[in-house]
Each structure stands twice: as C-alpha cells, then as structure tokens.
Amino acid sequence: MFDIVPVRTPLASTRWLTCPRSDPSAPLRLWCVPFAGGGAAVWHPWAAALAGLAEIVAVRAPGRENRLAEPLLTRLEPYVAAFVEQLAPYANETYALCGHSLGALMVFEAVRALRRRGLGLPRAIIVCAARAPHHPPDRPFVHPMPRPEFLAEVQRRYGPIPPEIRNDPDILDLLMPVLCADLEMYETYAHTAAAPLNLPLLALGGEDDAIVSRTQIFDWRAHTTGEFAAEILPGGHFFPQDEIQLTTERVRAFLGRQLAQTFDPRNIVPLETKPIPTPALAGCQ
C-alpha cells in the first residue's frame, strides 16, 4: 500500500485518450503510447495487471479505431505537440509515461516539451522495445517501399503478419496506410542534443527483438541523470503484449519504488540544441 492519496481531475473524454479501467484509488496515472500501427486497445490488458497502482490512460492517434477517417501523422513533432496538449491539464498530478517502440520516442520527446514549457513532469518514464534516441534507425527505410517489399521487410524485422491479414486485400488496404505513416514517423525522427532528463527511467528490451539490440536499450542511460534501470526480458519486439505478466511486474516494481521516494524533477536547464539533418524521403504510396 502507498501513503499517497490521489487527487485527480477526472479524465475528459477525447478522441486522443481512453481509460480502459477507472481506478480512482490508484496512486498515479500511467499514460501509455503504442507501437507503430498500434491503437489504444493494446494497453487494455495492462489496466487489469496494474490495478491498484496505476490508472491506465491509453493514447489513440489518428487513423485507427474510432479515428479511421482522420488524416494520418507522418512526423513525430505534431504527434508530440498534440499529446502534450492532451496531457497538460493533468501535468500537476502524479503520473508516469510509458511508450512502446515508436511510442517510447514520443514520450521521451513529450517530456522534453513539457520541460521546455515549465509544466509538471512525470514521476518516471518507461520505454519498451525502443532504440535510445541518439541511435539512428535501421536502413533501408521501410516506409517508402512498394507493398510487396514493405510487407516482406516488416515481417523480417517485426515478426510474421497473421495470414488472415496478409492474405486479405481489404484488411491490408485498411491497415497499410496507418503502419506506413507510423513507420515514416519512426524512421524520419531526428534526435537533437539537449540536457539529459533528471527522471527515473526504466528501459526494457526483448531478447529476441530483431531490430532493437541490448546496447540500444542500455544506451537510454545517456538520457537521464536520474535513477536508471534496464533489463532484457523474454520475447521479441512485442514482448509488452506477449509477456504481459512479466513486463507489468517489472513496471509495478519500478513505479512502486518511485512512489516511495521524494524528488524534484524540475531542476534541469535545457542546453542549446542543434538538429541532425534528415534527408528528404518519398512518402508512402
């Protein structure tokens, strides 16, 4: 049990956010951002697994679930900006951020945006199956490839696409634009140097992940001066969904430790930043 008594503003219902399980007695909210192609629903099982510790707020980007008709995002900056606007009204409450793959880069940049604006920062950040931000993405880029090559490369890097999806042109027509746009966002992300965060950071990787190495997981250490923990868990790139119990046990332990401590996350002065040039690339066809 925790001594923290949560005082939270009720979460407003928006296109961006969903709370799969109300947990008003939980001591914090955990805002969760999915992998490329994923929707808010991928986080629903975490709500039960972390009950009593964290109330899950799952992020839903345009182009999926009940936002199918909305224009897709292909760059990380507007995604971050929109997320920060959703989070800002709740930033003075006790919360943490979690991102999977593309979502990890998004929450990292969101925290830096919150810091620049002087808003309340999270108690902790959790990143899963994501390269540290200063590592470049794999080449060749997947998102500009024609469909046959795109599907083959996605399966090589991320694992098999279920045959009921791969062999159904109608489903592919629905899913391909979302996955392609998200991969374009991931592959064109350019890290800019800045002062490291001063927040606890947990980095988790999968031992069978074909695209994110152990080194890329442990190199998140360079991005915080706060407590850092990293671990490689069983599974591939989607271990946070395939190994829910083990993953959420690690998350529960890490967040519980942070809630038992007192610290001030507002003590970093941003340094001058210089963007890394990104070559112009053709969009998805």
C-alpha positions in Angstrom: 0.0 0.0 0.0 1.1 3.6 -0.7 0.6 6.6 1.5 -0.1 8.8 -1.5 -3.8 9.8 -1.6 -4.5 10.6 -5.3 -6.2 13.9 -6.1 -7.0 13.8 -9.7 -9.1 15.7 -12.2 -11.5 13.3 -13.9 -10.1 12.4 -17.3 -12.0 14.2 -20.1 -13.3 12.0 -22.9 -11.4 13.0 -26.1 -10.6 11.4 -29.4 -7.0 11.0 -28.2 -7.5 9.4 -24.8 -9.2 6.4 -23.4 -9.2 5.0 -19.8 -9.9 1.2 -20.2 -10.5 0.8 -16.4 -11.3 3.5 -14.0 -9.0 3.2 -10.9 -9.5 6.3 -8.8 -7.7 4.9 -5.8 -4.5 4.1 -7.7 -1.7 6.5 -6.7 -0.8 7.5 -10.2 -1.9 7.6 -13.8 0.2 5.8 -16.4 -0.1 7.4 -19.8 0.7 4.8 -22.5 1.6 5.3 -26.2 1.6 2.3 -28.6 4.0 1.0 -31.2 3.8 1.8 -34.9 0.4 0.7 -36.2 -1.0 0.1 -32.7 -4.1 1.6 -31.1 -5.2 2.4 -27.6 -6.6 -1.1 -27.2 -3.2 -2.7 -27.0 -2.9 -1.3 -23.5 -6.2 -2.6 -22.1 -4.7 -5.7 -20.6 -2.2 -3.6 -18.7 -5.1 -1.9 -16.8 -6.0 -5.1 -15.0 -2.4 -6.1 -14.5 -1.5 -2.8 -12.8 -4.8 -2.3 -10.9 -4.3 -0.6 -7.6 -1.0 1.0 -8.7 -1.8 2.8 -11.9 -4.8 4.0 -13.8 -4.0 3.5 -17.5 -4.6 6.3 -20.0 -4.1 4.9 -23.4 -3.3 7.2 -26.4 -5.2 6.8 -29.7 -3.6 8.6 -32.7 -5.5 9.5 -35.8 -6.3 6.8 -38.4 -7.2 3.9 -36.1 -10.1 2.6 -34.0 -12.7 5.3 -33.9 -10.4 7.8 -35.7 -10.2 6.0 -39.1 -11.4 8.9 -41.2 -8.8 11.4 -39.8 -5.6 12.3 -41.6 -2.6 10.4 -40.6 0.5 11.9 -39.0 3.9 11.2 -40.7 6.2 13.3 -38.4 6.8 12.9 -34.7 6.7 16.7 -33.9 2.9 17.2 -34.4 2.2 13.9 -32.6 4.2 15.1 -29.6 2.6 18.5 -29.7 -0.9 17.1 -29.7 -0.1 14.6 -26.9 1.3 17.4 -24.7 -1.8 19.4 -25.2 -3.9 16.5 -24.0 -1.6 15.9 -21.0 -1.1 19.5 -20.0 -4.3 19.9 -17.9 -3.2 16.9 -15.8 0.5 17.6 -15.6 0.5 18.7 -12.0 -0.9 15.4 -10.9 1.1 12.3 -10.1 1.7 10.4 -13.3 4.2 8.4 -15.3 4.7 7.8 -19.0 5.2 4.6 -20.9 5.9 4.1 -24.6 6.5 1.0 -26.8 8.9 1.4 -29.8 7.6 4.5 -31.7 5.7 5.3 -28.5 8.9 5.4 -26.5 10.4 8.1 -28.7 7.2 10.0 -28.5 7.0 10.0 -24.7 10.7 11.0 -24.5 10.2 14.0 -26.7 6.9 14.8 -24.9 8.8 15.0 -21.6 11.4 17.4 -23.1 8.5 19.5 -24.5 6.9 19.6 -21.0 10.2 20.7 -19.5 10.6 23.5 -22.0 7.1 24.7 -21.1 7.7 24.5 -17.4 4.9 22.0 -16.9 4.8 19.2 -14.3 7.0 16.3 -15.2 6.2 12.6 -14.7 7.4 10.6 -11.7 9.1 8.2 -14.2 9.4 7.1 -17.8 9.2 3.6 -19.1 10.4 2.7 -22.6 9.9 -0.7 -24.2 11.5 -2.2 -27.3 12.9 1.1 -28.5 16.4 2.2 -29.5 17.9 5.0 -27.5 17.0 8.3 -29.2 20.6 9.1 -30.4 20.8 5.8 -32.3 19.8 6.1 -36.0 17.0 3.9 -37.4 17.7 0.8 -39.4 18.4 1.1 -43.1 17.0 0.8 -45.6 13.9 2.7 -44.6 10.7 0.6 -44.9 8.0 3.2 -45.3 8.8 4.2 -49.0 8.9 0.6 -50.2 6.2 -0.8 -52.6 3.7 -3.0 -50.9 5.3 -6.5 -51.5 8.7 -5.3 -50.3 7.2 -3.4 -47.5 5.3 -6.5 -46.2 8.3 -8.7 -46.5 10.6 -6.3 -44.7 8.1 -5.7 -41.9 7.8 -9.4 -41.3 11.6 -9.8 -41.3 12.1 -7.1 -38.7 9.0 -7.3 -36.6 7.7 -10.9 -37.0 5.1 -12.7 -39.0 1.9 -10.9 -40.1 -1.1 -13.2 -39.4 -2.2 -14.9 -42.7 -5.8 -13.7 -42.2 -4.4 -10.2 -42.5 -1.6 -10.8 -45.0 -4.0 -12.6 -47.5 -6.9 -10.2 -47.2 -6.5 -7.2 -49.6 -9.4 -5.3 -47.9 -7.8 -5.6 -44.4 -4.4 -4.6 -45.8 -5.9 -1.6 -47.5 -7.2 -0.5 -44.1 -4.0 -1.3 -42.1 -1.2 -0.4 -44.5 -1.6 3.4 -44.5 -1.5 3.5 -40.7 1.5 1.3 -40.4 3.3 3.1 -43.3 2.7 6.5 -41.8 3.8 5.4 -38.3 7.0 3.9 -39.7 7.7 7.1 -41.6 7.3 8.9 -38.3 9.7 6.5 -36.6 12.3 6.4 -39.4 12.4 10.2 -40.0 12.8 11.1 -36.3 15.9 13.2 -35.8 17.3 13.4 -32.3 18.5 16.8 -31.1 21.1 17.2 -28.3 19.8 18.7 -25.1 20.4 18.3 -21.3 19.5 14.8 -20.1 16.4 14.4 -18.2 16.5 14.2 -14.4 13.9 11.5 -14.0 13.8 7.8 -13.2 13.9 5.8 -16.5 13.2 2.1 -17.0 14.3 0.6 -20.3 13.0 -2.8 -21.2 14.0 -4.9 -24.3 13.2 -8.3 -25.7 15.9 -10.9 -26.0 14.6 -12.0 -29.5 14.0 -8.5 -30.8 15.4 -8.4 -34.3 15.6 -4.6 -34.6 16.4 -3.3 -31.1 19.7 -4.5 -29.6 20.7 -4.9 -26.0 23.2 -2.0 -26.5 20.4 0.3 -27.8 18.3 -0.5 -24.7 21.1 0.1 -22.2 22.1 3.3 -24.0 19.0 5.0 -22.8 21.2 5.6 -19.7 22.7 8.6 -21.5 19.3 10.4 -21.5 18.8 10.8 -17.8 20.7 11.7 -14.7 18.1 10.2 -12.5 17.7 6.6 -11.5 18.2 4.2 -14.4 17.3 0.6 -14.8 17.4 -1.7 -17.8 16.5 -5.3 -18.4 16.2 -7.7 -21.3 13.1 -9.9 -21.0 12.0 -13.0 -22.9 10.3 -12.3 -26.2 10.6 -10.3 -29.4 9.7 -6.8 -30.3 6.1 -7.2 -28.9 7.1 -8.6 -25.5 5.0 -6.0 -23.7 1.9 -7.6 -25.1 3.2 -11.2 -25.4 4.7 -11.3 -21.9 2.2 -9.1 -20.0 2.6 -10.6 -16.6 6.4 -10.4 -16.6 6.5 -6.9 -18.1 4.0 -5.4 -15.8 5.7 -7.0 -12.8 8.8 -5.0 -13.7 6.8 -1.9 -14.3 5.0 -2.3 -11.0 8.2 -2.7 -9.1 9.9 0.3 -10.7 6.9 2.6 -10.3 6.3 1.4 -6.7 9.9 2.4 -5.9 9.5 5.8 -7.3 6.3 6.4 -5.4 8.1 5.6 -2.2 10.7 8.3 -2.9 10.6 12.1 -3.0 12.4 14.1 -5.6 12.1 17.2 -7.6 12.1 16.7 -11.4 12.3 20.4 -12.2 16.0 21.2 -12.0 17.4 20.9 -15.5 18.2 23.9 -17.7 17.9 23.0 -21.4 21.1 23.4 -23.4 21.2 24.9 -26.9 20.1 22.3 -29.4 21.2 21.6 -32.9 19.0 19.3 -35.2 20.5 16.5 -37.1 19.7 16.9 -40.8 17.3 14.3 -42.2 17.3 13.6 -46.0 14.1 14.2 -47.9 12.2 11.0 -48.5 9.3 9.9 -50.6 6.1 9.2 -48.7 4.2 6.0 -48.8 2.5 5.1 -52.0 
